[in-house]
Every structure is written in structure tokens, then in C-alpha cells.
């Protein structure tokens, strides 16, 4: 495709969830709108994430041969993207609160029922370590970086040269570094996830992390979501000489004033009096989904906790079935992803949004003030937020008065009640916080200005 006088940028992305990555979606669109031609070089995959939206007339997504092995993800749980889905009503979520239902029965609650909590946690950690060791010994893990670097180089061979290359996260940076060096292009390290050498047992992954450190040190600029994550990553990579631009993981622009706010009530045939508390994003233990669902069993009869994910959900799967049952009629799960541009109506249909991560997983799940896509999208749609066990996000909510931070899942119900009692004020402050702190385009302008001066 001939792009005339447009400058060219490559976005190199090892992962496959482009349709759920607001930072990359909005970056591609804004590059296009500001006179750039964009190639997104990413792996092809059978993963069932939402498909990418239309990114612009001068944006081309180049998929690099499908990987047979889907276990080479850079992170076990992905939320830099944190987008959500919609579904048809399910009989699993239609039990009325007055009916007799099973007591909480998730795998975690079963383990805790027969073992001391500390021992149960230790057993789970041993299982996870075993899986990491097995995965780390596989040949495909050792070959992941070199395979992707080579595939990106081949894909770029027949493209016009790039003026800038964006390497996203560890493996995207490895391939982007090689491409930028060959073409003498500006190298941008765009960090969505922050990883640390101490977290990896596998020699292959430790080697990739050391390579990331070297590439970060030689990059022309780092793009990362907030100052906390910048501090953590630059300390880890000993890369304080690399300039930094802060761009939150967030949507752009304002939500339409006439946005549909009744999607969930129609979908699940809820009475008008029912209040919706939404958990958007992955449904998994990295998001403490079983804990949150079990706590909802004690909520008001007029409140429903609705989970939405960015991948299709099979409600016959033991884990998801247990999550619904543990809520005793107050938990619903939507099962099909929606397109990125449909997320506003989905988010806006909640009365309160929940942000919860397993903080024991380390800084990537702790330092989230600018990195949680769901947080920014809730606020954009005027949805006040309750965060659980996350001081980073709680500081934002309490400083701006757009939500409440709590320490335990058991405290979510009281926080929701406080917000609903003053929802108009919380909603107004949610809009204001989005505009002042999270609106993507305002922050992205710094990167465009940086590139214009190169």
C-alpha cells in the first residue's frame, strides 16, 4: 500500500489481544489521524479475544504465522487491555435470591474447607511453580524470542522502511529493537506489563528479561502508564537514562450523552429496581473472581454482580459454574465478547464498577493507577468505582472522590451502598477524573511531539 509522504511506524506486538488493548487501538488510530502510516506486526492465533476494530485507513495489521503453541504468553493474566464482553441470559444466573442454592463452592472454597488457609495457599503456589518449571523446560519456550524476532524481520522485508518502531513488552521490544537497529529508526519501548527477573525460574524467560533490560537501556524513549510503574520498571532495568512519556491505558474522547445504559437489565431481564455491580475483564483467580462472587451471596436482594470477560465463557465449565452458584442468585456471567467500540454501552450499563486484582502476584498487579483499562473506562462512562486491596487505585478514587477503596472483598457491599446513596455526585466526579487524568489523546500528544522533533 503506497502511503505517499506519510511517515511510517511499526507497532510490534507479541501477544494476540489487540482487540482488547485500548492503548494500542487508540495509538494506531491517532497515528493515522496525524499523518502516519501504521503497520501492526503481531502473531496470528486461534485465541478467541474480541477482534480488533477498524483502526484507520492507513493502518494495516500484519499477522505473523499462527503459533501452534499458545502457552508462550508474556503474562498469565492480561489486564493492560482489560476489555469486556456481552452475552445472552443464562439459566445459571437466573436463580432468584429466595430460592435454596448451594453454599459457596469454588475450588478455592473447597480447598479452604478442608485445609488451613495458609496450607491451602502453599499447595497452590507449589502447583504454580511446578507448571512454571515444566513450561520453562519446553523447547518452544527457549525458541520464543528468536522465533518472533525472525518472523518480524521477514514480515518487514517487503514493507517500506519505518521512521519509528514501537516494541510492546518484552518480546515485542526484542523484535522491535532488531528492526529499528536495522532500519535506523527511532525505537519506542511501550510497556503494558511490567515483569521482574526475580519472578522467573525458567532460564529462557530470565534470558528474555535480561535482553529486555538491554533493549530498554538503548531505546530512544519509554512509554509507560504512570509514575509508579515508571519507577519500578526503570529501577529493575537500570534504565533511568532513557526518556519517559506517561500515557495511561485508557480510552479516548468523551462518551456519547445519549449512551444506552440499560443493556444488562434487558439482557438478564432484571427489574428496574435492581442495581448492577460490574466486574469487567478476565474471570480468574488473578482477579480474585471466586472470592468476589462468594462475597456477593451476602449482598442485597436488589443488587447483582455481573462478570464480563474479553473471551467467550462456557458456563458448563466447572470454574464458571461454581462462581455463579457461590453467589446464591446474585451473580451473573455474560459469555460473549463485544467489539471494542461497543464497550461504552456495556460499561455505562453498570451502577458501580469493581476493580480487583490478586496483589500477591507482584507489582504488575499492584501498581495500577494508570494501567487498569477497566478503571479508566468505568470513569469515562460516569461509573463510580470500588477497588479492593489496591492502594494505588484507592489513592486515585479517594483523591478525586470518584469511588471508594476497600481492603477486603467483604467490604465491597458497604462501599457499593455508600456510592448508590450519593451516586449523582460520584458520577459527576467520575467524568471529571477521566477528563483530568485518563483521556488518552491528551497524553498521546506528548509522543507525537517527541517524534516530530526527531
C-alpha positions in Angstrom: 0.0 0.0 0.0 1.6 3.3 -1.1 1.3 5.9 1.7 2.7 8.9 -0.2 4.5 11.3 2.1 3.3 9.8 5.3 5.9 8.8 7.9 5.8 5.2 8.9 5.6 3.5 12.3 5.6 -0.2 13.1 3.9 -1.5 16.3 5.4 -4.9 17.2 3.2 -6.9 19.5 3.9 -10.5 20.5 0.5 -11.0 22.2 -2.8 -11.6 20.4 -5.3 -9.5 22.3 -5.1 -6.4 20.1 -8.9 -6.0 20.1 -8.7 -5.7 23.9 -5.8 -3.3 24.1 -7.0 0.3 24.4 -3.5 1.8 24.4 -2.6 0.2 21.1 -6.0 0.7 19.4 -6.0 4.4 20.2 -2.3 4.8 19.4 -2.9 3.3 15.9 -5.9 5.5 15.3 -4.2 8.7 16.4 -1.1 8.0 14.4 -3.3 7.6 11.3 -5.3 10.7 12.1 -2.0 12.7 12.5 -0.5 11.7 9.1 1.3 8.5 9.9 1.1 5.1 8.1 0.9 2.3 10.6 1.8 -1.4 10.4 0.8 -3.6 13.4 3.0 -6.7 13.3 1.6 -9.4 15.6 1.2 -13.1 15.9 -1.7 -14.8 14.4 -3.5 -17.1 16.8 -6.6 -19.1 17.4 -7.2 -17.3 20.7 -10.8 -16.1 21.0 -10.2 -12.5 22.0 -12.5 -9.8 20.6 -11.4 -8.9 17.1 -9.6 -5.6 16.6 -11.9 -2.7 15.5 -11.3 -0.6 12.3 -8.1 1.1 13.2 -8.0 3.6 10.3 -7.5 4.0 6.6 -3.7 3.9 6.8 -3.3 1.2 9.4 -2.5 -2.4 8.4 -2.5 -5.4 10.7 0.1 -7.9 9.6 -0.4 -11.3 11.2 2.7 -13.4 11.5 2.1 -17.2 11.0 -0.1 -18.9 13.5 1.6 -20.3 16.6 0.7 -23.9 17.4 1.7 -23.3 21.0 -0.5 -20.8 22.9 1.4 -21.2 26.2 4.1 -18.6 25.3 2.1 -15.7 26.6 4.2 -13.0 28.3 1.9 -12.9 31.3 -0.5 -15.5 32.7 -3.3 -12.9 33.2 -3.6 -9.9 30.9 -5.5 -6.6 32.2 -3.4 -3.8 30.5 -6.2 -4.4 28.0 -9.0 -5.2 30.3 -11.8 -5.1 27.9 -15.1 -6.8 28.3 -17.9 -8.8 26.7 -21.7 -9.3 26.5 -23.9 -12.3 26.3 -27.3 -14.0 26.2 -29.1 -14.7 29.5 -28.2 -18.0 31.1 -30.2 -20.3 33.4 -27.1 -20.5 35.6 -27.6 -16.9 36.6 -31.4 -16.8 36.8 -31.9 -18.3 40.3 -34.0 -15.9 42.4 -32.4 -14.8 45.8 -35.2 -16.5 47.7 -34.5 -20.0 46.3 -32.4 -22.5 48.1 -29.0 -22.5 46.4 -25.7 -24.2 47.2 -23.3 -22.6 49.6 -20.1 -21.1 48.0 -18.4 -23.9 46.1 -15.5 -22.6 44.2 -12.3 -24.7 44.0 -10.7 -22.2 46.5 -13.5 -22.5 49.0 -13.4 -26.3 48.7 -9.7 -26.4 49.5 -10.1 -24.0 52.3 -13.0 -26.0 53.8 -10.7 -29.0 54.4 -7.3 -27.3 54.9 -5.9 -24.4 56.9 -5.8 -21.3 54.7 -2.0 -21.0 54.8 -1.5 -24.6 53.8 -4.0 -24.3 51.0 -2.2 -21.3 49.7 1.1 -23.1 49.9 -0.2 -26.0 47.9 -1.5 -23.7 45.2 1.9 -22.0 45.0 3.6 -25.4 44.6 1.3 -26.3 41.8 2.0 -23.0 40.0 5.8 -23.4 40.5 5.6 -26.9 39.0 3.7 -25.6 36.0 6.3 -22.9 35.5 9.2 -25.4 35.7 7.6 -27.7 33.1 6.8 -24.8 30.8 10.3 -23.4 31.2 11.9 -26.6 30.0 10.0 -26.8 26.8 11.9 -26.1 23.6 9.2 -23.7 22.4 9.8 -21.5 25.4 13.5 -21.3 24.6 12.8 -20.5 21.0 10.1 -17.9 21.6 12.2 -14.8 21.4 14.4 -15.8 18.4 11.4 -17.2 16.5 9.4 -14.0 16.9 12.4 -11.7 16.1 13.0 -13.6 12.9 9.3 -13.7 11.9 9.0 -9.9 12.4 12.2 -9.3 10.3 10.8 -11.4 7.5 7.4 -9.7 7.6 9.0 -6.3 7.4 11.2 -7.2 4.4 8.7 -6.2 1.8 7.4 -3.2 3.6 8.6 0.4 3.1 11.1 1.4 5.8 9.9 2.7 9.1 10.7 6.0 10.7 9.8 4.7 14.2 9.3 1.2 15.7 7.3 0.6 18.8 8.2 -2.6 20.7 5.4 -3.7 23.1 6.6 -5.5 26.2 9.4 -8.0 26.5 9.2 -9.9 23.2 7.8 -7.1 21.2 10.7 -5.0 22.3 13.2 -7.7 21.3 11.8 -7.8 17.8 11.3 -4.1 17.6 14.9 -3.4 18.8 16.3 -5.6 16.0 14.1 -4.0 13.4 14.8 -0.4 14.5 18.5 -1.0 14.6 18.5 -2.5 11.1 16.4 0.4 9.6 18.0 3.1 11.8 14.5 4.0 13.1 13.5 5.6 16.4 12.9 2.9 19.0 10.0 3.3 21.4 9.6 0.8 24.2 5.9 0.7 25.1 5.3 -1.1 28.4 1.9 -2.6 29.1 3.0 -5.3 31.6 6.0 -4.9 34.0 8.0 -8.1 34.7 10.9 -8.7 37.0 13.9 -11.0 36.9 13.1 -12.4 40.3 9.7 -13.6 39.1 11.1 -16.1 36.6 12.5 -19.6 37.4 12.9 -20.5 33.7 16.4 -19.8 32.3 14.8 -19.0 29.0 12.5 -16.4 30.5 15.3 -14.9 32.6 17.4 -14.6 29.4 14.5 -12.8 27.7 14.2 -10.4 30.7 17.9 -9.6 30.6 17.5 -8.9 26.9 14.6 -6.6 27.6 16.8 -4.7 30.1 19.5 -4.1 27.4 16.9 -3.0 24.8 15.2 -0.7 27.3 18.6 1.0 28.1 19.2 1.6 24.4 15.6 2.7 23.5 15.0 6.3 22.4 12.0 6.6 24.8 9.9 4.6 27.2 6.1 4.9 27.1 4.5 3.6 30.3 1.2 4.3 32.1 2.2 6.2 35.3 5.0 7.3 37.6 4.8 4.3 39.9 5.3 1.9 37.1 8.0 4.0 35.6 9.9 4.0 38.9 9.5 0.2 39.3 10.5 -0.7 35.7 13.4 1.8 35.4 14.8 0.6 38.7 14.5 -3.0 37.5 16.1 -2.4 34.1 18.6 0.2 35.3 17.4 2.4 32.6 16.9 5.9 34.1 18.9 7.5 31.2 16.0 6.5 28.8 13.5 9.4 28.5 9.9 8.6 29.6 6.5 9.6 28.3 3.5 8.8 30.5 0.4 7.6 28.7 -2.4 5.8 30.6 -4.0 2.6 29.4 -7.3 4.3 28.6 -10.0 5.2 26.0 -10.1 8.5 24.2 -12.7 11.2 23.9 -16.0 11.6 25.7 -18.8 9.1 25.9 -22.0 10.0 24.0 -24.6 11.8 26.2 -27.3 9.5 24.8 -25.5 6.3 25.6 -27.6 3.2 26.3 -27.5 2.4 30.0 -30.0 -0.5 30.2 -28.0 -3.2 28.4 -27.7 -5.5 31.4 -31.3 -5.0 32.5 -32.6 -6.1 29.1 -30.0 -8.9 28.7 -30.8 -10.5 32.0 -34.5 -9.4 32.3 -33.8 -7.5 35.5 -36.3 -5.4 37.3 -35.8 -1.6 37.1 -35.1 -1.6 40.9 -32.1 -3.9 40.6 -28.6 -2.2 40.8 -25.8 -3.6 38.7 -22.2 -4.0 40.0 -19.9 -4.9 37.1 -16.6 -6.7 37.1 -15.1 -6.2 33.7 -12.1 -8.2 32.5 -10.7 -11.7 33.0 -12.7 -14.1 35.2 -9.9 -15.9 37.0 -8.1 -16.2 40.3 -5.7 -13.4 39.2 -8.7 -11.2 39.5 -9.9 -13.0 42.7 -13.2 -13.8 40.9 -14.1 -16.7 43.2 -13.6 -14.5 46.3 -15.7 -11.7 44.9 -18.5 -14.0 43.8 -18.7 -15.7 47.2 -18.9 -12.3 48.9 -21.9 -11.4 46.7 -24.0 -14.1 48.4 -24.5 -11.7 51.3 -25.4 -8.6 49.2 -28.8 -7.0 49.0 -31.5 -8.9 47.1 -31.7 -5.8 44.8 -28.1 -6.0 43.7 -26.5 -8.2 41.1 -22.8 -8.8 40.4 -22.2 -9.3 36.7 -18.9 -10.6 35.3 -17.8 -9.8 31.8 -14.7 -11.1 30.1 -12.8 -10.4 26.9 -13.1 -14.1 25.7 -16.0 -16.4 25.3 -17.1 -18.2 28.5 -18.6 -21.7 28.7 -20.9 -21.8 31.7 -20.8 -25.5 31.7 -17.1 -25.3 32.8 -16.7 -26.2 36.4 -15.0 -23.0 37.4 -17.6 -20.6 36.0 -20.5 -22.7 37.2 -19.1 -22.7 40.7 -18.7 -18.9 40.6 -22.3 -18.4 39.6 -23.5 -20.9 42.3 -21.4 -19.3 45.0 -23.3 -16.0 44.6 -26.6 -17.6 45.6 -28.6 -16.0 42.8 -26.8 -12.6 42.9 -24.1 -13.4 40.4 -24.5 -13.5 36.6 -21.9 -14.1 33.8 -22.1 -12.8 30.3 -20.5 -15.1 27.9 -19.6 -13.5 24.5 -17.1 -10.7 23.8 -18.1 -7.5 22.1 -16.2 -5.2 19.8 -14.1 -2.5 21.4 -16.3 0.3 20.0 -19.3 -1.3 21.8 -17.8 -1.1 25.3 -19.2 2.2 26.2 -22.8 0.9 26.2 -21.7 -2.1 28.2 -19.7 -0.1 30.8 -22.4 2.6 31.1 -25.0 0.0 32.0 -23.4 -0.6 35.4 -24.3 1.4 38.5 -20.9 0.7 40.1 -17.7 -0.9 38.7 -15.4 -3.2 40.6 -11.6 -3.3 40.2 -9.9 -6.2 41.9 -6.6 -8.0 41.4 -4.6 -10.5 43.3 -1.9 -8.2 44.7 0.2 -11.2 45.8 1.1 -11.5 42.1 3.5 -8.6 42.4 3.9 -5.0 41.2 2.3 -5.7 37.8 -0.9 -6.3 39.7 -0.3 -3.7 42.4 0.8 -0.5 40.6 -2.3 0.0 38.5 -3.4 3.7 38.9 -2.7 4.3 35.2 -2.6 0.7 33.9 -6.0 -0.6 34.6 -8.0 -0.2 31.4 -11.3 -1.1 33.2 -10.7 1.7 35.7 -10.3 4.4 33.0 -13.3 3.0 31.0 -15.6 3.0 34.0 -14.8 6.6 34.8 -15.2 7.6 31.2 -18.8 6.3 31.3 -19.5 8.0 34.6 -19.5 4.8 36.6 -18.1 5.2 40.1 -15.6 2.5 41.2 -14.9 0.3 44.2 -11.3 -1.1 44.3 -10.2 -3.9 46.5 -6.8 -4.2 48.2 -5.1 -1.8 45.8 -3.7 1.3 47.4 -2.5 2.6 44.0 -6.1 2.8 42.7 -7.6 3.7 46.0 -5.5 6.9 46.1 -7.0 8.0 42.8 -10.5 7.2 43.9 -10.3 8.9 47.2 -8.3 11.9 46.0 -10.9 12.7 43.3 -14.0 11.4 45.1 -15.0 9.1 42.2 -15.1 5.9 44.2 -14.1 4.0 47.3 -11.1 1.8 48.1 -11.6 -1.1 50.5 -9.2 -3.7 51.9 -11.4 -6.8 51.8 -14.0 -8.2 49.4 -16.3 -8.4 52.4 -16.3 -4.6 52.4 -17.5 -4.2 48.8 -21.2 -4.3 49.7 -20.9 -1.4 52.2 -18.8 0.6 49.6 -21.4 0.0 46.9 -24.2 1.1 49.3 -22.3 4.4 50.1 -21.9 5.1 46.4 -25.5 4.4 45.5 -26.7 6.7 48.3 -24.8 9.6 46.6 -24.5 8.3 43.0 -25.1 11.6 41.1 -22.1 13.2 42.9 -19.9 10.2 42.4 -20.9 10.0 38.7 -20.1 13.7 38.1 -16.6 13.2 39.8 -16.0 10.1 37.7 -16.5 12.1 34.5 -14.2 14.8 35.8 -11.5 12.4 36.8 -11.4 10.7 33.4 -11.0 14.1 31.7 -8.3 15.3 34.0 -6.3 12.1 34.4 -7.1 9.5 31.8 -8.2 10.9 28.5 -5.8 9.1 26.1 -5.4 11.7 23.3 -4.3 14.4 25.6 -1.4 12.3 26.8 -0.6 10.8 23.4 0.2 14.3 22.1 3.5 14.1 24.0 4.6 11.1 21.9 3.7 12.8 18.7 5.6 15.9 19.7 8.6 13.8 20.6 8.6 12.1 17.2 8.1 15.4 15.3 11.4 16.6 16.9 13.4 13.6 15.8 
